[in-house]
Amino acid sequence: MVLQSPLKLQVLVSAVKQDARQLAAKMNLSTDTVMVNQCGKYGYEEFEIRKSLPSDTATTQGRVQCFSMAEKGVGLSRNTALLHADSDVCLFSDEDIVLSDDYAKEILDTYEKYPDADMILFNVKVAPSRRTYWNEEVKQIRWYNYGRYPAYSISGKLEALHRANAHFSLLFGGGAKYSNGEDSLFLRDCLKAGLKIYAVPVCIGEEIERESTWFHGYTEKFFEDRGVLYHYLYGKMAKPFALRFLLKNKGEMCQEISFKQAYALMCQGIHSQR
């Protein structure tokens, strides 16, 4: 007899102009889900996920609550989903993620294995050109290694997130003023609040490659926005971290805009917030 985890999982999905039922099927959802669909109008839809079994019968796997809203911004979308969450463990996800068949078991088993974890970051397969991280071993996340993880890798115990007053910035990410970085700021705030965060080599799904909603090349806006982000992430250490970032990535990023100009743009972004 297989013992089920006493914890319950809920997926928090940020979507734009999607059909909720079709998206639930495409993402392979099989647990309770809160979906926030930014589609230019307000509404609410609720339905059950049913999966076919070998006996040709169907069983209820979870309930999807879909909140449609007119406002834009991925931070607002994630905060709205978090506001409506009511399970033990939450997994943040996006409309272009396809979860593995056993994602719920993998996640909950990992929380059982690391009971002191407030949050756990999982692997999600992406195209090599878009990969910013890949966990090869278990490690604790600290101030110097939290900046590489996308929101769809992040899970957390709801009680711990509430205790930390965790929320996503409305200034950064798709649909916001500045390009991206809401996920890094979220992890930074959780660390500052004292939450214990682990990264584990457990894969829970893959990303279906599509055109980015925020990345339009290594433009002047890209570097200036990155400077703004580094101001909030690193404070007085923003310039050294900006230099480190450009030195590491200059071969890829500084082909149309020179290294010197890119650094000047990042510094311009840093100073704009002072």
Secondary structure, DSSP 4 states (H G I P E B T S, - for coil): -PPPPS--EEEEEEEES--HHHHHHHTT--SEEEEEEESSS-EEEEEEEEEE-TTS-EEEEEEEEEEEES---HHHHHHHHHHH--SSEEEEEETTEEE-TTHHHHHHHHHHH-TT-SEEEEEEE--GGG------S-EE--TTS-TT--GGGEEEEHHHHHHTT----SSBSTTSSBSS-HHHHHHHHHHHTT--EEEEEEEEEEEPP---SS--SS-HHHHHHHHHHHHHHHGGGHHHHHHHHHHHHHHHH-SSS-HHHHHHHHHHHHHTT-
